[in-house]
């Protein structure tokens, strides 16, 4: 009986299985900028992303964002701006984003979290925005596309200065 169990276990151990791990690599675009490529063969998903850029916030806000394009089976890939911010005081409740002049950018707040509340509270929020290629072209200012993230019913804002060069690199590598 032990021989049969050992034979079955040995046979199962050599059966190839699909990997559920992300494989990461980097590709340099024609403009010389590196784009990170994360591949999940099991899910048929690829993510092309930039490095992180600092967010310019008012007061003691700190955060970063990146430019990404995610390709999933059966879905149209869109360029996205994904970011997070940390701050103290009261909730900012970021809920929208606009270009200079007020045109809206598709925006979703992904997560809100309390970091700590020892001597006053500290918070974090993460978000994703989907500027269209037409909006990027229309609102580009020199080498950047500025997008302002706004807080619900407040004066709290963040300014994302998105380099056109990294948008071009992500778009090129994701083709």
Order of alpha helices (4+ residues) and beta strands (2+ residues): alpha-beta-beta-beta-beta-beta-beta-beta-beta-beta-beta-alpha-beta-beta-beta-alpha
